[in-house]
Amino acid sequence: MASSPSSQGSLLVPSPHRAVLGKRPATTNDDADDENRRKDPKITRACDTCKRKKIRCDGTLPCKNCAKRKLHCFYNAKYNRGRPPTPPPSTTITEHEARWQSDHSRQSSNQQHLRPITHQASESSNQSRASPEAEYEAQYSDPTSGLNFLQRAWKKLLTQNDESALYQLNSAGKDQLLTSVGDPPFYVDDAVLEDVIPAASTARDLQEFYFETCVVTYRMFHRQVVEGWMEILLNNRQERRPMTHALGNSRTAILLTIMAIAALRREKINGERPQGDEMSGLRTSDQFFTAGMRLTDMETGFPRLESVQARLIQVLYLLQTARMNKAWYTFGNAFHVTLSLGMHRRRDQRRDFPLPGHPHNYIIAECYKRTFWVAYIIDTYLSIVFGRPRLYRDEDIDQDFPDMINDEDMKPQGPSISDDPGDCYIDALILHAKIAQIIAKVSREVYSISDLPSHDRLAAAQRLCHDLHEWWASLPPHLGTVRPSTLIPSFRRQAIAMRLAYFHALIHANRPFLLSEGAYENIAECMDAAKESLGLLNKMAEDSTLFYSFWWTHYVMFCVLAVVYVWEIQRTTRSIYANDDQSLSKIFELAEKCHGHLKRASTSLSQNQRYSFILDELRSEAQRCRNARESLQSQLLGNIHGVEGEGHVADIGFSLPQDLESCGPHTASLLQEGTMPSVLENLQFSDWQMLDSSAFLPLSDSNYVSPTNFPVIE
């Protein structure tokens, strides 16, 4: 029985009595640098700007940071440590400004987009931050940028020697169509449609494999109706009639794409392709798909239900083959067709359906509802994966959920009553649509770009998490309480999909508060969900029939691992530590294993490679923070004498003696100033969506970063 993360023991326990670590760069092993730091004067007051950004200030007027950024430097904030000291005038501003002007002029003459700003020698202690300060397309970015580590990931990606990855870059994709730029190319030839259709036995076998194995929650077709289409198609070939005879372009395209998905899934499950040769397995499936895509491109007449279904199933194939941009634009086309057919609105039997002059058909009516909610689910997850707004607006939708009835119990006249109805395959579709509605609310209310107070976002997250808990409690036994391993394969895949969707939704709702002070419940629930997700993903990776069942599996991996690494950075740079060392160790162990699965799935032909590069940089930042903390702990132990009983240092936090000065002046100043610096200090709510979309941002060369990649740092 998979339990809700909310019911698990919390991994996070507030530690109000623990001292706060200093907001000073991590110490190094260089004796000379350590000696210089010990001689640094103790800074007792930071300027308002540095305090707000939580970066180190030299306490002068103006301070080096404000002077460097050409900002007004103020000391107006309330001072609670007695009489406020008067900031001394800066003695190095003239030298610093001259050096900045020299560097700026020299870099401008080189006409480079990336322009490092040289630091003064006295600021060497700040160089332990993620990367040198830079300007990108006239947008200022410095080491305090919440997404600064992405810059290093792009540099590595752009400078790699893997020629097969060049299609991902703008410079190599300039000849691709706008709707597919950056996507892997299709394997196409001049074969006519009749030659693409396989033998009758193979076609029927692929169709059966699709319905038995490939369909999980996206159940928009009526199986018996589609099987009838297949017989018409095969009969057309036998009678030497056009393949679209009595079917039309859209129905024929549906059949071709069904065979494409089945052939693709079989190849992935069998795993016969050479390591890294992902495209070789697409030759057969691409032939089916491109033949179907040509038919939809040439479709004439008014749109119909099959017009939407054909494009949606094409979207699913494109997503499974990492053609993300083509999938995005194809879905946009399907979205507009759904609106033109009014599929987002409720209908009743008193109205002709779908067109005047046609009698009501129960199967068609239900497929309309099924198809719309499949489109709604895809729209929700596409918006998250791409970090873009959703296309559907909930205030415009009043469509009913489909009836909970299996295909074999449906007749054109209405549902038939079975003596033993059993479990229904449509349950998973309805439940997936319901959790997609909650996820959509999370994106709209928690990640809103409006200037909302943090407490309003927090309240929305807590309310929506309660909705998620209620959704989990509403699951039928075969999708919730029963162990998936005891279920038949089709229901096992649905149960896994429900768990993965639930854990991801909890992470999506709570991750923006990982860096927030006091949001202990949200952080605990987020990390509990991350732990459950990692365990589930690692089990899925051991079963290829499960691992390739969902097109969004790799994104969930990326999302969960990013949360784990961000939390590792946070817990090593703040005074919020978990008491359960074993639970944390388990999370990091699972994360490393999951990271390995993603790396093995990362080839130059998918977005997984970019996911891997980004996570490598985030993981490196987490390791840097961990090493800095261990260095500080070592120094603390070396300076504390006779406090063995009072101050116990552990990997998950430590308590400090009452007399901080007994630790030495340097260590005491570190502990009094606040927290250790982190590359994530200025991570904003919207930056999480930027992180999601980072694998799909356009790139051109190693000296260019799109100005949309990073926020402007004021």
N, C-alpha and C positions, 0 to 999 in steps of 0.2 A: 504493500500500500504506500503510495507516494503521498506524503503529507505536504500540506501547504507550508511554504517557508515561514509564514507568519506564526506557525505553531511550533517551529523549531526553537531551541535555546538560542538566545541572542549571542552573537559573536562580539558584540560591542557593549562595554560597560563604562559609563562615564567615570572619569577619574578626577574629580574636582580637587582632590588634595595633592595631586601630583604637580610638581613644579613644571612650568612651561619652558620648553626648550628655547634657546636663544635664536633670534632672527639674524643670525650672522653667518657668513659663508662657512662651509665645513673646513675643518683644519686639514692640512696636508702633512706629509711625512718629511717635508723639507725643513731641516732645523733652522736654516736662516730665515725662512718665512715665518716660522713659529716665533723666533726671537723678535722679528719686526712687529708681529702682532702684539706680543706682550708689552711692547713699548708704546703701542697706540694709546692715545688718551681716551679715557672712558667718556662715551657720549651719553649724556643724561636727557637730551631732548631732541626729538626729530621734528623736522618741519611738517606742516600740515599735509603737503602733497605726498611726501615719503611715508608718513604715517597711514594715509588713506590707501596707498598702494602696497603698504607692508614691505617696503624695501629699505635697505640700510641707508641712513643719512649721516653725513659727517658733522651735522650740527652747526654749520657756519651759515652766514647770511650774505649772499645767497649760497645755498648748498651746491655741491658739484652736480647732483642730479638735475636740479631745476635749471642751473646755468647751462648745462649741456643740452637740455631740451628747450631752452629759451622760454621758461615758464616763470611766472612771478612766484617768489618764495616768501611764504608767510609762516609766522609762529603764533597764530591766533587761537589754536585749540586750547581747551582747558587743561591745565597742568596740575596734577594731583599729588605731587611729591614735594610739597612745600613751596618755597618761593621760586618762581620760574627763573631759571638762569637766562641771562642775556646772550643771544647767539653771537659769537665772535665773528668779525668780518672775514670773508674768505681771502686767503693769501695766495691761492693758486688759480684764481679764475682767469686772470689775464693769460697765464701760460696755457691753461686748458683751452680757452677760446681760440687762442692762436693756433694751437695744435689741431683743434677741430676744423678751423678754417683751412689749414694746410691740407689736411686729409680730404676734406670735402672738395677742394679745388682739384687736387690730384686725381681723385676718383672720377670727378665729373669729366675731366679731360679724356679719360679712358672710355667714356660713353657706356658704362656698365650699369645694369639694373640693380645689381647687388653691391652696396657700397658700405663696407665695414668702417666703423668709426674707431680709431685707435684710442685705447685707454691709456691713462697715465700710469706710470709705474706705481704710484701710491695707491692705485685702485686694483692692484693685482689680486687682492683677496676676493674681489667680485668676479673674477674670471672663472670661478668654479660654477657659475651659472651656466645655463644650457648652451648658449652660443653667443657670439659677438652681436652687438647691436647693428641694425641694418635698416635701410629704407627700401621699400618695395613699391615701385611705381608711385612715388611721392607719398607713400603711406609709411608712417613711422612704426617700426616694430623693434622691441628691445627684449632683453632677457626676461622681462616680467610678463611677456605675452603668454596667455594661457595655452596657445597652440604653437608656441615657438618650436617645439620638437618636430613638428611636421616639416619645417623647412629643411632640417637635416635628413629626414626620410626622403624628401623629393630629390635632394642633392645626390643621395646614394642611388636612388632609382634612375636618375638621369645620367649618371656617370658610370653605370654598370656596363660591362662589355657584352652583354647578352643581346646579340643582334636580332634574335627572334622576338624581342620585346619592343622593338622600335615602332611597331604599329600602334602602340598605345600613345605615342607622343604626337603632339600636334604637327611637328615637323615631318613625321612620316605619314600622318593621317590627312595631310592637306588635300589629297586627291580623293579621299573618301566622301561619300555623301554626308550631308549634315546630320541626317537621321541615323547614321551608323558609324560616325567617326569614332575611332578608338576601339571599335569592336573587332573581334576576330573575323577574318574574311570567311565567306561561304565557299564550300566546295561545290561548284556548279559546272555543268557541261551543257552541251546542246541536245541532250537526250529529249525526245518527245515524250509527252505525258504517258502514252501507251507503253513505252519502254520502262517507265519508272515503276509502274504497278507490278508488284511481285506476283508469283504464282498464287493461285487461289488458296492453297493450304497455308502458305506463309502469311498471306494477308489476314486470313481468319485467325491464325495463331497470334499475330501481333495485336490484333484487335482484342482478343481475349486477354492477353497479357496486360494490355493497357487497363482494362476494367478491373482485373483481378489484383494487379500489383501497383500500377502507376497512379491511380486515382486515390487520393486520401480524403481531403475535405472539399476539393473543388469539383463537386458533383453537379455539373450543369446539364449533362446529357441524360436522356432516357435510353438505357442500354438496348432494349429491344428495338427501338426505332432506329438507332444507329446501325445495329446489325442488319436491319432491313435495307438501309442505304448501301451497306457493303455488298450485299447480294446483287443489288441493282448495278453497282459499279463493275463487279466481276462478270455479270451477265452482259453488260455493254461491251466489254472487251471480247468476250466469247462470240458475240454476235457482230463484232467489228463495227459497232456504233461509237460515236464520240463518247468519251469518258464522262462528260457532264450531262449526257442525255438522261432526261427524267429526274435529274438531281439538281442541276444548276451549279454554278461556280462555288458558292459558299459551302454547300454540303460536301462536294467533292474535296474541297480544301480541308474540311474537318477530318475526313477519312485519311487524307494524306498526312496531316499533322499528327493524328492519333498513331499512325504507323511510325512516324518520325520519333515521337516521344518514346514509344515502346522499344524501337531499335536502339535508341540512345541509352535508355535505362538498362537494357540487357547487356549492352557493351560495358557499361560502368560496373554493373554487378559482377560480370564475369571477370573484369579486370585483366583482359588479355593484352591490352596495348602496352608498348614499352614505356618505361618510366619517363615522364616529361613529354611524351608524344600524345598530348591530349587531342590534337586536331585529327589524328589518323582515325580515331573512332567516330568522327563526325561525317565521314564520307557517305555512308549509306543513309544516315538520318537526314543529312543536309539535302540529299537528292529528293527525298520525300517532301521536306519542308519547303524548299525553294519552288518546287512544282506547285504546291498548294498556295504559296505566297503570290505566285504569278496569277493564279486564278482569282484571288481576292482583289488583287490590283486591277483586274479587268472586269470586275463585277459590275453589272449594269442594273438599272431599275431601282425601285424603291427599296430601302433597307427592310430586313425582316429579322426574325429571331436568330436564324442561322448566320446572318451577317455578323452579329455580335459574337456568337459562339465561336465562329471561325477565327476572328481576330483575338479573342481572349485565349484560345488554346495556342495560337501562335505566340502570344506574349509568354505563356508558360514555357514553351520550347526555347524561346530566346533567352529567358532568364536562366534556364537550366544549362545553356551553353555559353553563359557569360556575355551575351550580346546585349548589354544593359541599355545602351542608348537606343538601339533599334527597338527594344522592348518598351522603353519609355514612350517613344513616339507612336508605336503601334497601339499601345494602350490608350493614348490620347485619342486616336481615331475611334477605338471601340467605345470610349467614354461618350463621345459625341453621338455615336449611333444609338447608345442606350437612351440618351436624353431625347433624341428625335423620335424614338419609339415610345417614349413615356414610361419606360420600365421602372423609373424611380417612383412612380405614383401607383396607388392602390386602385384595383379594378374590382368589379363585382360581376356576377353572372348575368345581370340584367342588361349589360352592355355587350354589344358584339365584340368578340375577341378573336384575333387582334385587329381584324379589319371588318368594315361593314359588309354584310352579305354572307359571312361565314358563321356557322354554328359554333357554339361554345365547345371547346375541346379541353378536357381536364388535363391531359398530358401537356399540351402546349402551355396552358395557363400556369401549371406548376414549373415547367422549364423556364418560363419567363422570370418567375420569382427566384428560382435557383440561380439562373444566369446573372441576374442583377446582383445578388448577394455575393456571388463569386467575384464579380467586378469590384464590389465594395471592399472586400477583403484584400484583393490585390492592390487596390488604390491605397489602402491604409499602410500596407507594408512597403510599397514602393516609396511612399512619402517619407517613411522612416529611413529606409536604406539610402535614399538619395538626399535626405535632409531638405526636402522640398515641400511646399504646401500640397495638401490633398486637392483632388479635383472635385470630388463630391462634397456637397455641403449638407450637413444633417438637417438643417432647417427646411431644405427643399424635398426631403424624402419622407414618404408615408407608406412605402411599400410593405406589405405583409411578409413575414417569413414563410418559406414553403411548408407544406404539410409534412409531418413526420411519417413518411410512407415510402417503402422500397419500390423500386421500378416494377418488379413483378406483380405488385398489388395495384397497379395503376391501369385504368382503362380510359379510352377517350370519353366515355360517358361519366366517369367518376371513379373514386376509389372502390376497390373490392375488399370485402371483409374476409380476412384470413382466420382460419381456426386457431393458428398458432403464429401470431404476428412476430414474436421474438424481438430482438434488438434491431434498431433501424439505422441504416447507413447515413441517413440525412441528418441525424442528431448532430454529428460532428460539424456539418456545414453550418447549421443554425447556431451552434455554440461558438464556432469560430467567428461568425458574423457578429455575435453579441460581444465577444471580447474585443473584436476590431472596433466596435463602437466606443468601448471604454478607452482603448488606446488612442482613438481619434480625439477623445475629450482630453486626454493627458497632453497630447501634442498641442491642442488648442489652448488649454488653460495653464498648464505648467510651463510650457516652452513658449508662451506668447511673447511676441516681440514688443508688445506694449510695455510701457514703463510701470509695471505692477510692483507693489511692495513685496519683499521676500516672504512676509508672513502670509500674504494672500496666496502666493504660489504653494507655500507649504500646506496651507489649509486645503487647497484644491487637491494636492497630491495625497493627503491623508484621506480625504473623502473618496477619491477614486480608488485608492488602495482598498478601502472598505467595499466598494463595488466589486473589485476583483475577488476579494475573499468570498463574497456572496456568489459570484459567478462560479468559483471553484466548488462551493458547497452544492450548487445546483446540478453538477455533472451526474449523469446516470452512472451506476456502478461500473459498467464495462469501460467507461472513459475516465473514471476517477479513482474509486477505491480498490478495484481489482488490479492485481499486479499485471502489467502489460505482458510479461513473459508467459502468462497462463492463457492468453487470448489467441484466437486464430489470427493469422498474419494481417488481414485487412483491418480488424478492430485493434490489433496491437499498434499498427501505424497511426491510426486515429488517436489512440490513447497517448502515444508519444507526442503527437502534434499538439494535443491539448496541454500537456505538461510543458512543452517547450514554449508554447504561446503564453502560458500563465507566468512562468518564471521570467520570460523576457519582458512581459508587461510590467511586472513588479520592478524590475531593474529600470525600465524606461521611466517609470513614475518617480523613482526615488534617487536615481543617480545624480540629478542636478544638485542634491543636498549633501553630497559626499564631502564637500569643502566647507559646509556651513557649520557654524558653532551652535551647539545645542540641539541639532536635529538627530538626536541619538536613535530614536525609534526608526526613522527613515533610513539611516545609515545601516542599522542592524538588519532591517528587512531587505535592503538592497544586497548586502553581503550574504545573507542567508539564501536569497534567490540565486545569487551568483554561484554559491557553492552547489546548490541543487542542479543548476544548469550545467556546471562543469562535469558533475558526476553523470548526468544524463547524456551529454555530448560525448564523453569518453566511451560510454557504453554503445552509443550509436556508431561511433567510429569503428567498433569491433564487428559490426554487422552492416555489410554494404547495402543490404536491402533496406535498411533504415537510414543510413547515412546519406543516401542519394534520393530519399523520398521527398525532401522539401528543398525548394530552390533557395530559401533564406537561411539554411543551416549555417553556412559559412559566415553570414553577417552576424548571426547570433553569437557565434564563436568570437568574432572580432569585438562585438559589443561587450560580452562578458569579460574577456581578457583585458580590454581597455579599463573596465571598471575595477578589476582586481589590481592592475598596475597603478591606477590613479589612487586607489585606497592605500596601496603600499607607500606611495609617495606622501600621501596625507598623514598617515599614522607615524611616519618617521620624521615628519617636519612639524608636527603639532603635539600637544600634550594629551591627545585623545588616543588611548591605546586599549586594545582588547586584553582581557585577562586570560582568555582561553588560548594559550599558546598552541595547544595541539590542534584546535580547530583552524587557527590561522595557518599553521604548517600544512594542514590537509588542503586548505584552499590553494596555497601556492604550489603544492605538489600536483594537484589536479590541473592548475593553470599551466604549469610547465608541460604536462602531458598533452593537454589540449592544444597548446601552442605548437607542439610537435606535429599533431594531426593537421593543423592548418598549414604549416610549412610544407608538409608532404603533399597537400592538396594545392599548393601554390605553384602555378606554372606561369610562363610568360603569356599564356592565352586566357587569363582570367583576372578578375579584380582581386583574387586571393593573393596575388603577388604584392599588390599595393597594400592590402591589409597586413601582410606579413612585414613589409618594410616599416609601416607605421608602428606596429606593435613592437618591433625590434627597438625602435627609438624610444618608445614609451617605457619599455622594459629596462633599457639602459639608464633612463632617467631615474627609474625606481631603484635600480642598483646603485646609482650614484648617491642618491639620498640615503640609502641604507648604509653605504660605506662611510658617508659623512657622519652619520649618527654613531656608528661604531667607533669612529675616530674620536668623536666628542666624549663618548662613554669611556674610552681608554684614557683620555686625558683627565677626565673627572676622577677615575679610579686612582690615577697616579698622583693627583693633588689632594685627595681626601685621606687623612691619616687618622686612624683610630675610630672610624665611623662604620666599621664593618657591620655592626648590628643595626645601624639606622638606615644606611643607604644601600639598597640592594639593586644591582644593575642586571637587567635581563633584556633579552631581545625585544620584549613587548612593553618595555617601559621601566622606569625606576623612580624611586622616591629620593629626596634630597635632604641633607641636614638643614637644620634651622639656620645656622650661620653660613650663608653662602660665601662669605669672604674667606672662610677656611678652605674653600676649593681653589683659591688663587684668584687674583684680580681678573685675569682674562676669562676664565670659565665662569666666574660670577657675573661678569658683564654679559656674557652670552646668555645666561639663564635669565637675567633681568630684562633684557631688551625685547623679548617676545618669542619669536619662533625662528627656526632655521629657514633659509630661503628655499623656495620651490619654484620650478618652472610653471606650476599650475596656479600660482598666487592669484592671477587675475582672470581665471577661467570664469566665464559668464554662462548664464543659462543657455543662451543661443549658441555658445561654442560647442555644446554637445552635438547639436545638429550639424555644425560645421565639421566636427570630427566624423560623424556618420558619412557625410558627403565627400570626405577628403579622398576617398579612393576613386572618385569619378571626376575630380577637378581637372581642367585642361592644363597640359604642360607643353612646353616647347623646347627649351634648352636649359642647360645647367645654370644660366645666369638670370633666368626669368621665373618669377612666381606670379601667378595671376593675382591681381589686386583684390579679387573676391575671396582669396584664400584665407586672409588673416584680417582681424579687426584692426581698426585704427587705434593706436595707443596714444592717448592724450597726455 
